[in-house]
Amino acid sequence: MDLAFIAFLLFALTAVAAAIGVISVRNPVHAALSLVLTFFSVACVWLIAGAEFLGVALVLVYVGAVMVLLLFVVMMLDIDVAPLREGFVRYLPVGLLVAVVMLVEMLVLIGVKVQLGTPLADDPTAGISNTKWLAEALFTRFLLPFETAAVILTVAVIAAVMLTLRRREGAKHQNPGDQARVRAGDRLRMVKVDAVRPPPPQPPRSLDGSASDVEVKP
């Protein structure tokens, strides 16, 4: 049993344990941190298998973008998030645990790469990089499934927004259709106002209230 196989088992067990934590914990923030650990562990498995592009893309896309989208959707739901915003300290232990596990996985992965010194898996396309091989496969043989998955993900995002949309009384909402059909006359109105002559100046009065003899020129 070599070091690569031991690392593979370690990453796989960590990914399974973190995935179980995603669906078992009650706190949405803890579930999100467990999902980050799941994605990172699966990315390490891809790197062990020799698919460097898939591993890096999993970290950049899913951990960096999809997790933000999931948290955004969670905040849009009708969940009492007031207890979730009470402080940063309550989430610090779970965050530190996830960070330590990710650091250990990176060190193990570096150790495997240094010990082997060769690709972690047999390359069926010698002389072609993993990124080039994946691009050729996606945009030639698997173009239709690739585009279908993109459409399904787009529909899923739109459906999540529509399902969580709530109309509340007293709140102002935008109508994109009315905004697109707006005309200049709807935004600007010219109002004609008659000119008003200012009143003539009054002569100054003395302290006793009587009119003064000073001549006032208009």
C-alpha positions as CSV (number, residue, x, y, z in Angstrom):
1,M,0.0,0.0,0.0
2,D,1.8,3.1,-1.2
3,L,1.4,6.7,-0.1
4,A,-0.8,7.7,-3.0
5,F,-3.4,5.0,-2.1
6,I,-3.4,6.0,1.5
7,A,-3.9,9.7,0.5
8,F,-6.7,8.7,-1.7
9,L,-8.5,6.9,1.1
10,L,-7.9,9.8,3.4
11,F,-9.4,12.3,1.0
12,A,-12.3,10.1,0.1
13,L,-13.2,9.4,3.8
14,T,-13.0,13.2,4.5
15,A,-15.2,14.0,1.6
16,V,-17.8,11.4,2.7
17,A,-17.8,12.6,6.3
18,A,-18.1,16.3,5.2
19,A,-20.9,15.4,2.9
20,I,-22.8,13.7,5.7
21,G,-22.2,16.8,7.8
22,V,-23.8,19.0,5.1
23,I,-27.2,17.2,5.4
24,S,-27.0,16.5,9.1
25,V,-26.2,19.8,10.8
26,R,-29.0,22.3,11.5
27,N,-27.0,25.5,11.1
28,P,-26.9,26.7,7.5
29,V,-23.4,28.3,8.0
30,H,-22.0,25.0,9.4
31,A,-23.5,23.2,6.4
32,A,-21.9,25.6,4.0
33,L,-18.5,25.1,5.7
34,S,-18.9,21.3,5.5
35,L,-19.7,21.7,1.8
36,V,-16.5,23.7,1.3
37,L,-14.6,20.9,2.9
38,T,-16.4,18.4,0.7
39,F,-15.5,20.2,-2.5
40,F,-11.9,20.6,-1.4
41,S,-11.5,16.9,-0.6
42,V,-13.0,15.9,-3.9
43,A,-10.6,18.3,-5.6
44,C,-7.7,16.5,-3.9
45,V,-9.0,13.2,-5.2
46,W,-9.0,14.6,-8.7
47,L,-5.4,15.8,-8.2
48,I,-4.5,12.3,-7.0
49,A,-6.1,10.8,-10.2
50,G,-4.0,13.1,-12.4
51,A,-6.8,15.5,-13.4
52,E,-5.2,18.8,-12.4
53,F,-7.6,21.0,-14.3
54,L,-10.7,19.4,-12.8
55,G,-9.3,19.8,-9.3
56,V,-8.3,23.4,-9.7
57,A,-11.6,24.2,-11.4
58,L,-13.6,22.5,-8.6
59,V,-11.9,24.8,-6.1
60,L,-12.2,28.0,-8.1
61,V,-15.7,27.5,-9.4
62,Y,-17.5,25.6,-6.7
63,V,-15.8,26.8,-3.6
64,G,-15.4,30.4,-4.9
65,A,-18.6,30.9,-6.8
66,V,-21.2,28.3,-6.2
67,M,-20.9,28.5,-2.4
68,V,-21.6,32.3,-2.6
69,L,-24.7,31.5,-4.7
70,L,-25.9,28.9,-2.2
71,L,-25.4,31.3,0.7
72,F,-27.3,34.0,-1.3
73,V,-30.2,31.6,-1.8
74,V,-30.2,30.6,1.8
75,M,-30.5,34.3,2.8
76,M,-33.4,34.8,0.4
77,L,-35.4,32.0,2.0
78,D,-37.8,32.8,4.8
79,I,-35.4,31.7,7.5
80,D,-34.9,33.5,10.8
81,V,-31.3,34.6,10.2
82,A,-31.2,36.9,13.2
83,P,-29.4,34.2,15.4
84,L,-27.0,33.6,12.5
85,R,-25.8,37.2,12.7
86,E,-25.1,37.3,16.4
87,G,-21.3,37.1,16.1
88,F,-18.3,35.8,14.4
89,V,-16.9,33.9,17.4
90,R,-19.5,31.2,17.5
91,Y,-18.5,30.1,14.0
92,L,-14.8,30.3,14.6
93,P,-14.2,26.7,15.9
94,V,-15.9,25.1,12.9
95,G,-14.1,27.4,10.5
96,L,-10.7,26.6,12.2
97,L,-11.5,22.9,12.0
98,V,-12.3,23.1,8.3
99,A,-9.1,25.2,7.7
100,V,-6.9,22.8,9.6
101,V,-8.3,19.8,7.7
102,M,-7.7,21.5,4.4
103,L,-4.2,22.4,5.3
104,V,-3.4,18.8,6.3
105,E,-4.9,17.6,2.9
106,M,-2.6,20.1,1.0
107,L,0.4,18.9,2.9
108,V,-0.4,15.3,2.2
109,L,-1.0,16.1,-1.5
110,I,2.4,17.9,-1.7
111,G,4.1,15.0,0.0
112,V,2.6,12.5,-2.5
113,K,3.7,14.7,-5.5
114,V,7.2,15.0,-4.1
115,Q,7.6,11.3,-3.4
116,L,6.3,10.1,-6.7
117,G,7.8,12.8,-8.9
118,T,5.7,11.5,-11.8
119,P,2.1,11.9,-12.8
120,L,-0.2,10.4,-10.3
121,A,-2.1,8.5,-12.9
122,D,-1.4,6.9,-16.3
123,D,-1.9,9.5,-19.0
124,P,-3.8,7.8,-21.9
125,T,-2.9,10.8,-24.2
126,A,0.8,11.1,-23.8
127,G,2.1,14.4,-25.0
128,I,-1.2,16.3,-24.5
129,S,-1.9,18.3,-21.4
130,N,-4.9,17.6,-19.2
131,T,-6.5,20.9,-20.0
132,K,-6.2,20.5,-23.8
133,W,-7.5,16.9,-23.6
134,L,-10.5,18.0,-21.5
135,A,-11.3,20.9,-23.9
136,E,-11.2,18.7,-26.9
137,A,-13.4,16.1,-25.3
138,L,-16.0,18.6,-24.0
139,F,-16.4,20.6,-27.2
140,T,-16.3,17.7,-29.7
141,R,-17.6,14.4,-28.4
142,F,-19.6,15.7,-25.4
143,L,-20.8,19.1,-26.7
144,L,-24.5,18.3,-26.4
145,P,-24.3,17.0,-22.7
146,F,-22.2,19.9,-21.8
147,E,-24.6,22.5,-23.2
148,T,-27.6,20.6,-21.7
149,A,-26.0,20.8,-18.3
150,A,-25.4,24.5,-18.7
151,V,-29.1,25.0,-19.6
152,I,-30.3,22.9,-16.6
153,L,-28.1,24.9,-14.2
154,T,-29.4,28.2,-15.6
155,V,-33.0,27.0,-15.3
156,A,-32.3,25.9,-11.7
157,V,-31.0,29.3,-10.7
158,I,-34.0,31.1,-12.3
159,A,-36.4,28.6,-10.6
160,A,-34.7,29.2,-7.2
161,V,-35.2,32.9,-7.5
162,M,-38.8,32.7,-8.6
163,L,-39.7,30.2,-5.9
164,T,-38.2,32.4,-3.1
165,L,-39.8,35.6,-4.4
166,R,-42.2,37.0,-1.9
167,R,-44.6,39.9,-2.5
168,R,-45.0,41.9,0.6
169,E,-47.5,44.7,1.2
170,G,-46.2,48.2,1.2
171,A,-42.9,47.2,-0.6
172,K,-42.1,48.7,-4.0
173,H,-41.4,46.3,-6.8
174,Q,-40.0,46.8,-10.3
175,N,-41.8,45.7,-13.5
176,P,-39.2,45.2,-16.2
177,G,-41.9,45.2,-18.9
178,D,-43.1,48.6,-17.9
179,Q,-39.5,49.9,-17.6
180,A,-38.8,48.7,-21.2
181,R,-41.9,50.3,-22.6
182,V,-41.4,53.7,-21.0
183,R,-41.4,56.8,-23.2
184,A,-39.9,60.3,-22.8
185,G,-43.3,61.8,-22.1
186,D,-43.7,59.4,-19.1
187,R,-40.5,60.7,-17.5
188,L,-40.6,64.4,-18.3
189,R,-43.6,66.8,-18.2
190,M,-43.5,70.4,-19.2
191,V,-45.6,72.7,-17.0
192,K,-46.5,76.3,-18.2
193,V,-46.4,78.8,-15.3
194,D,-47.7,82.4,-15.8
195,A,-45.2,85.1,-14.9
196,V,-46.0,87.0,-11.7
197,R,-45.0,90.7,-11.5
198,P,-43.4,91.4,-8.1
199,P,-45.2,93.8,-5.8
200,P,-43.9,97.4,-5.8
201,P,-41.6,98.3,-2.9
202,Q,-43.2,99.8,0.1
203,P,-41.8,103.1,1.5
204,P,-39.8,102.8,4.6
205,R,-41.6,103.6,7.9
206,S,-40.3,105.4,10.9
207,L,-40.1,104.0,14.3
208,D,-43.5,105.2,15.3
209,G,-45.1,103.5,12.3
210,S,-45.7,106.6,10.1
211,A,-44.6,106.9,6.6
212,S,-41.2,108.4,6.1
213,D,-40.5,111.3,3.7
214,V,-37.7,109.5,2.0
215,E,-38.5,109.0,-1.7
216,V,-38.4,105.4,-2.8
217,K,-37.4,104.9,-6.5
218,P,-38.8,101.8,-8.1
